[in-house]
């Protein structure tokens, strides 16, 4: 195994060199962290007969109150058919409300109902608790570095969407 540069220099900083094995360990850490991050909400979702697709829809409908179906399609990167199945279930179960657009009658705007807000809070509470504990343990410098790494891993369009959500305080 040879060391390979894994980043560019900025303002005279030295290059960061990581071995293939170090990168593999980072990939494995991401897999296991994601498993932990999703395990708590998965337990809540399975009790209700939902999966991660339902969780993602609920999360982003909450974050972008009144978002359109088309916007949600772009954020989630799923097919219209797949999203429609998820939304149909959430609407039938009284967690999401779909309203016709006031300016464009072809648009459907999505809102969490009171029951949807309760479920969203339950799901986000367990994830926030896990992240809060991890962030406290790691410290402020690690938290900033973690966010930098995550943003650098995003595709450019997803990074722009993420930054817009952050800028809007949502």
Secondary structure, DSSP 8 states (H G I E B T S, - for coil): ---EE-S---TT----EE-HHHHHHHHHHHHHHHHHHHHHHHHHHHHHT--HHHHHHHHHHHHTTT-BHHHHHHHHT--HHHHHHHHHHHHHTTSEEEEE-SS-TT-EEEEE-HHHHHHHHHHHHHHHHHHHHHHHHH-HHHHHHHHHHHHHHS-HHHHHHHHHHHHTT-
